[in-house]
Amino acid sequence: MTYVDAWKPIASRIHALREAAVLYARFLSVNDSDAYGIYKQLHAQCVQIAGSINEFRRQFETTLPIAAIEAITRFVAYADLLDGRDAKIKGALEGMGRSLMIALAAFEGKCPTPYPITVKFSVPFAM
């Protein structure tokens, strides 16, 4: 399997998660209660996808372009900060999840062809 073939299901998961997050945001605009904990599920999906991206990098590091490896490495380092393991303050997980969802959506266009990869993923603060 080529890295292009391996990337397609990851890109599809990112796209589907983005669509689910948009739908979730629309529901919240009508009723801001999340009685069923949907938000935690969305965050968990973000963390799983970030893990898949990291595994993709490991699996194809000998064939991916250097620029792609660097972009993925920057994204994974940023995503690791937002996985929620250290969320001890009420509301921190929500902020981390939102940031991770936005980072995934931004990263969606930065993937191997036929979905072109770019190296412009940047972290909004110094790490």
C-alpha positions as CSV (number, residue, x, y, z in Angstrom):
1,M,0.0,0.0,0.0
2,T,1.3,3.4,-0.9
3,Y,1.2,6.4,1.5
4,V,-1.4,8.0,-0.7
5,D,-3.7,5.0,-0.3
6,A,-3.0,4.8,3.4
7,W,-3.8,8.6,3.8
8,K,-7.3,8.4,2.2
9,P,-9.1,6.8,5.2
10,I,-7.4,9.2,7.6
11,A,-8.4,12.2,5.5
12,S,-11.9,10.9,5.3
13,R,-12.1,10.6,9.1
14,I,-10.8,14.2,9.5
15,H,-13.4,15.4,7.0
16,A,-16.2,13.4,8.7
17,L,-15.2,14.7,12.1
18,R,-15.2,18.3,10.8
19,E,-18.7,17.8,9.5
20,A,-19.9,16.3,12.8
21,A,-18.3,19.3,14.7
22,V,-20.2,21.7,12.5
23,L,-23.5,19.9,13.1
24,Y,-22.7,19.8,16.8
25,A,-22.1,23.5,16.8
26,R,-25.4,24.1,15.1
27,F,-27.2,22.1,17.7
28,L,-25.5,24.1,20.4
29,S,-26.6,27.3,18.9
30,V,-30.2,26.3,19.6
31,N,-29.6,24.5,22.9
32,D,-26.3,25.0,24.6
33,S,-26.7,21.9,26.8
34,D,-24.6,18.8,26.0
35,A,-26.6,16.4,28.3
36,Y,-25.3,13.3,26.4
37,G,-21.6,14.2,26.4
38,I,-21.3,14.4,22.6
39,Y,-18.4,16.8,23.1
40,K,-16.3,14.2,24.9
41,Q,-16.8,11.8,22.0
42,L,-15.7,14.4,19.4
43,H,-12.6,15.1,21.5
44,A,-11.9,11.4,21.7
45,Q,-12.2,11.1,18.0
46,C,-9.7,14.0,17.5
47,V,-7.2,12.3,19.8
48,Q,-7.6,9.0,17.9
49,I,-7.2,10.6,14.5
50,A,-4.0,12.4,15.8
51,G,-2.7,9.0,16.8
52,S,-3.5,7.6,13.4
53,I,-1.6,10.5,11.8
54,N,1.4,9.8,14.0
55,E,1.2,6.1,13.1
56,F,1.0,7.0,9.4
57,R,4.2,9.1,9.8
58,R,6.0,6.1,11.4
59,Q,4.8,3.7,8.8
60,F,5.8,5.8,5.8
61,E,8.7,7.9,7.1
62,T,11.1,6.3,4.6
63,T,8.9,7.2,1.6
64,L,7.1,10.4,2.6
65,P,8.7,13.7,1.4
66,I,10.7,15.4,4.1
67,A,8.4,18.3,4.1
68,A,5.4,16.0,4.8
69,I,7.2,14.4,7.7
70,E,8.1,17.7,9.2
71,A,4.5,19.0,8.9
72,I,3.1,15.8,10.5
73,T,5.7,16.0,13.3
74,R,4.7,19.6,14.0
75,F,1.0,18.7,14.0
76,V,1.5,15.7,16.3
77,A,3.6,17.7,18.8
78,Y,0.8,20.3,18.9
79,A,-1.9,17.6,19.2
80,D,-0.1,15.9,22.0
81,L,-0.5,19.0,24.1
82,L,-4.3,18.9,23.6
83,D,-5.1,15.3,24.2
84,G,-6.8,16.1,27.5
85,R,-4.8,13.9,29.8
86,D,-3.8,16.9,31.9
87,A,-7.2,18.7,31.8
88,K,-7.8,19.2,35.5
89,I,-9.6,22.6,35.3
90,K,-13.3,22.5,34.5
91,G,-13.6,23.7,30.9
92,A,-10.0,22.9,30.0
93,L,-11.0,19.8,28.1
94,E,-13.5,21.7,26.0
95,G,-10.9,24.3,25.1
96,M,-8.3,21.6,24.2
97,G,-10.9,19.8,22.1
98,R,-11.9,22.9,20.2
99,S,-8.3,23.7,19.5
100,L,-7.6,20.2,18.4
101,M,-10.6,20.1,16.1
102,I,-9.6,23.3,14.5
103,A,-6.0,22.1,14.1
104,L,-7.3,18.9,12.5
105,A,-9.5,20.9,10.1
106,A,-6.5,23.1,9.2
107,F,-4.3,20.0,8.7
108,E,-6.9,18.3,6.5
109,G,-5.6,20.1,3.4
110,K,-2.0,19.3,4.3
111,C,-1.8,15.7,3.3
112,P,-0.2,13.5,0.6
113,T,-1.5,13.7,-2.9
114,P,-4.1,13.5,-4.4
115,Y,-4.8,15.6,-1.4
116,P,-1.7,18.0,-1.6
117,I,0.5,18.3,1.4
118,T,1.9,21.6,2.4
119,V,4.3,22.5,5.2
120,K,2.5,25.6,6.4
121,F,1.1,24.1,9.6
122,S,2.1,26.4,12.3
123,V,1.4,26.4,16.0
124,P,-0.2,29.6,17.3
125,F,2.2,29.9,20.2
126,A,5.8,28.9,20.8
127,M,6.4,25.4,22.1
